[in-house]
Amino acid sequence: QVQLVESGGGLVQAGGSLRLSCAASGSIFRFSAMGWYRQAPGKQRELVAGLTSGGRTNYADSVKGRFTISRDNAKNTVYLQMNSLKPEDTAVYYCAAATPGVWPGYDYWGQGTQVTISS
């Protein structure tokens, strides 16, 4: 059973930074991709950033140049570095993992971590 545990959320002022972490149970090499989604109140869940096993990344237009997804294979952890945060980045952020054959969909999800940006 795959478990993804997010951490690092919190409350910061606009312009600040946060780094989210997603620790996976077991090796992340088994996943075709890992990603970060977010869901704001009253809105649909959206993909924020993705990282394939081959190292290819993709970002939502709204976060390009501000957010960076990365991984530490030795720690089985994926990160989302978020800089120049804006109030509209406020959401619950979810880590996701895709097993082979499922990507570009994702079939495993973390429980989410709240990110709140004050103006």
N, C-alpha and C positions, 0 to 999 in steps of 0.2 A: 504494500500500500504506500503510495506516494504522499508525503506530507510536505507542504510548503508553509513556512512560517515567516511572516513579514514583521519587520520592526523598523523603528526610526521615525515614525510619524510624530506629529506634534503641532504646536501653534508657534508660528513665526510671523514677523512683520513683513510686509511687502518689501521686496528687494533682497530679502534674506535667502539662506540656503538650507537645504536639508538633504540628507542621504538616507535613502531607504535601503534596507537589506532584505533579502529573501533567502532563507536557509532551507535547502532541500534535504530530505531524508535519503541518503544514498547519493550516488554519483550523478552529476548533471550531464555527463557525457551521453547518457541514454536518451536524452531529449533532443528532438530535432530543433527545437527553439524554446526560448524562454522569453517572457514578456511582462510588461507592466500595463495594467489597465486602470482606469479610474471611473468612478461614478459619482457625480454630483447630485444633490437632491433634485428630484423631478426630471432628471436627464438620463439618457441611456448610457450604459457602460461603453467606454470608448478605449481603443488601443492608444496608449501613450508612447510606448517604445517596445521594440522587439529585437531579439538577438538570436541569430541562428547558430547552430553548432559549427558552421563554417566561418563564423565571425561577421556575417553581414548584419547590419543594423538598419532599422527603419524607425522613423519618428512621426508623430502627428505634427502637422504644420504648426500648430499652436505652441509647440514646445521646442521646435528645432532651434539650435543654437543656445538653448538654456539648459536642457536636460541631456544627460549622458547615461546610457546603459552599459554595464560592464559585468564581467564575471571573474570569480576566483575559483578555478577548477579544484584547487587543492582543498578549499573550504566548502565546496559544493554550494556556493553562494552567488547570487546575482544582485547587483546594486543598481540603484537609480539615483544618480547625483542630480539634484535639482537646484539650479541657481536662478537668480533674478526672479524670484517667485512673485506671483501676482495673485490678487484676491480670487481671480477666476480659476486658479489652480486648486482651490479648495475642493476637496472630494475625499472619498474613501479610495485608497489605492490598493489594488490587488495584484499579487504576483500570479503568473500563470506558466504552465509548462505544457509542451506539446510532445506527445510520443510519436514515433515514426508512423506515418500513414494518416495522422490526424492533422498535422500542420498543413496549411496555415491556420487551422483551428487550434484551439487549446482544450485539453481535456482534464487538466488538474489545476486547482485554484487554491490560493491561500484564503485566510479568513478576512484579510483586509486590515489596513491601518489608516487611521484618520489623519489627514493633512488639512490644517486650517491656516489660511493666510489672512492676516488682518491688514486693513488699509491704513 
